[in-house]
């Protein structure tokens, strides 16, 4: 029987929630943050995607043959791990400059606003690309 191994990268953005894995439209397993699971599927074509709350990954089509072993990597959208730390760093610099040195750094909003909009896009219009499910060579 073909096996599909799925590894979820460890990320703080979604660490409190499990990501459900759907095969051919039916929920099969849930993967915790940093976890790995294996699926035994029948031979043939299958469509696999991940789902967390209302956000998805694009559907991945697999054509499995007998004794195939496929490895998949599941993660958040590109640059997700850098968005929150960068925004928090900018906010920290702003507040230290304002209250300690009495300097106003309004230009930091030029950095924070695009970060916020990028994340907001992935939670609304880009919700079907919030997760990434890729084949590992």
C-alpha positions in Angstrom: 0.0 0.0 0.0 1.3 3.5 -0.8 2.2 5.7 2.2 2.2 9.4 2.4 4.3 11.0 5.2 3.4 14.5 6.2 5.6 16.7 8.4 4.3 20.0 9.8 7.0 22.6 10.4 7.1 24.1 13.9 5.7 27.6 13.7 4.6 30.0 16.5 1.9 31.5 14.2 -0.3 28.4 14.4 1.2 26.5 17.2 -2.0 26.3 19.3 -4.1 24.6 16.6 -3.9 21.4 14.8 -4.0 21.3 11.0 -6.5 18.8 9.6 -5.5 16.9 6.5 -8.2 16.1 4.0 -7.9 13.4 1.4 -10.5 13.3 -1.4 -12.7 15.7 0.5 -12.7 13.7 3.8 -10.8 14.5 7.0 -8.2 11.8 7.7 -5.8 13.1 10.4 -4.9 16.2 12.4 -1.2 17.2 12.8 0.0 19.2 15.8 2.7 21.9 15.6 6.0 20.3 14.6 4.4 16.8 14.3 4.6 14.1 11.6 2.0 11.5 10.6 1.8 8.8 8.0 -1.3 8.0 5.8 -1.8 4.7 4.1 -3.9 5.3 1.0 -5.2 3.1 -1.8 -3.5 3.1 -5.1 -4.7 5.7 -7.6 -5.3 9.4 -7.8 -5.9 11.4 -4.6 -6.4 15.1 -3.8 -4.8 16.2 -0.5 -5.1 19.6 1.2 -4.6 21.0 4.7 -7.1 23.1 6.6 -6.9 25.2 9.7 -10.1 27.1 10.7 -11.3 28.8 7.5 -7.9 28.7 5.8 -6.6 26.1 3.4 -3.7 25.0 1.4 -3.9 24.6 -2.4 -5.0 21.1 -3.4 -2.2 18.7 -4.2 -2.9 15.9 -6.7 -1.1 12.6 -6.2 -1.1 9.6 -8.4 0.0 6.8 -6.1 1.3 3.4 -7.2 1.9 0.3 -5.2 4.6 0.7 -2.5 5.0 4.4 -3.2 6.4 6.6 -0.4 5.7 10.3 -0.7 6.9 12.9 1.7 5.0 16.2 2.1 5.9 19.3 4.0 3.1 21.4 5.6 3.7 25.0 6.6 2.2 28.5 6.7 2.3 31.0 3.9 5.7 32.3 2.7 7.3 34.7 5.2 4.8 34.0 7.9 7.5 33.3 10.5 9.1 36.7 10.0 6.0 38.9 10.0 5.0 39.0 13.7 8.6 39.3 15.1 9.3 42.2 12.6 6.1 44.0 13.6 6.9 43.5 17.3 10.4 44.7 16.8 9.2 47.9 15.1 6.7 48.5 17.8 9.3 48.0 20.5 11.7 50.4 18.8 8.9 53.0 18.4 8.0 52.9 22.1 11.6 52.9 23.4 12.3 55.9 21.1 9.1 57.7 22.2 9.3 57.2 25.9 13.0 56.8 26.7 14.6 59.2 24.2 11.5 61.4 23.4 12.0 60.9 19.7 9.0 60.3 17.4 9.6 57.7 14.7 6.4 57.9 12.7 8.1 56.4 9.6 8.0 53.0 11.3 4.4 52.8 10.3 5.7 52.5 6.7 7.1 49.1 7.7 4.3 47.9 10.1 1.3 48.7 7.8 2.4 46.5 4.9 3.2 43.7 7.3 -0.4 44.0 8.7 -1.9 44.1 5.2 0.1 41.1 4.0 -1.2 39.0 7.0 -4.7 40.4 6.5 -4.7 39.3 2.8 -3.8 35.7 3.8 -6.6 35.6 6.4 -9.2 36.9 3.9 -8.8 36.9 0.2 -5.8 34.6 0.2 -7.2 32.1 2.7 -7.0 29.3 0.2 -3.2 29.9 0.1 -2.7 30.4 3.8 -1.0 27.0 4.1 1.5 25.4 1.9 1.6 21.6 1.2 4.7 20.7 -0.9 6.3 17.4 -2.0 9.7 16.9 -0.5 12.1 15.4 -3.1 
